[in-house]
Amino acid sequence: ALLGHGVYSYTEAARLLGVPRRKISAWFRGWQRGAGPVFDRDYRDLTGAELLSFLDLVDLSVAASLRRRGVSMHSVRLLHARLAAYW
């Protein structure tokens, strides 16, 4: 049922976006000592597999681009929450 919908592993996403895999994992799982996840995976209910949708990949791409430009993770988190509520 997922075929053709854009399914990516954390490792594939890291390679495509040039972002460390551990950072992607933290953005979707949260940090051990600190803030919770920034994003919810579209495919989070699939047997615990770390799979990302194309839209998850877009979220990561935008977040990574903003971080490279010096935008704080706190601001990225707030922006994502506001846009998610709006759309």
N, C-alpha and C positions, 0 to 999 in steps of 0.2 A: 504493500500500500504506500510505502514511502518512495518507491522508485520514481524518479523524475521530479521529485520535490526539492532536491538539493539537500543531501545529507552529508555532513562533514564530521570527522572526529576532531577532538581537541588538537591532536598532532597535525592534522591536515590544515586546520584553521591557523595554527601557529606558523606553519610553513608558508601559507598563502599571504598572511598579513604581516609577517616579520615580527611577530609578538611572541615572547617566551610562553611556552605551554603552561607553565606554572601560573603565569599572570592570567591567562584565559581561565584556568581552573578557579582561581581566586575570584574572578569577576562573576563566575556562575555559582560558586559554592560559598563564597565568603572567606574571610581570613580567620586563622585559628585564634588569634588574639586581636579582636577588633570588629570592624564593621561586617555586616552580613553581605549577602550577594548583591551585586548591582543589577544583574539581569536574571530572568527566569528563562530556562531553555524551553523551546517549543516541544522537544521530544523528551522531557524529563521523566515520563512514565514508562519508558521502554526498557524494561529489565535492568535498570541501573546503568545502562550503557551511556557513555559520555558522547552523545550525538548532538550535533547542532544543525538547525535548519538554515536555509539561505538567509532568512530574515535575522536569525541570530548572528550570522556571519556579517551582515550589514551593520548590526548594532556594534559588534566588535570593531569593525573597520572604522566607524565613526568615532568610537571611544578612543581607539588607538591614535587616530589622527589628531583628535583634540588633545590627548595627553602629550603627543610629540610637540604640540604648539604651546605647551606649558599650562594648559587648563587643569585645575586640580581635580582629583578623583571625586571629591565632594561635589564640585560643580557638575561634573559629568553625571553623577548619580541624581542630582536634583533635576537637571535638564531631561534625563531619560524619564524620570517619574512624571514630570509635567507633560512631556510629549505623549507618553503612554496614556495619561488621563485625557488629554485633548483628543487624540485619535481613537 
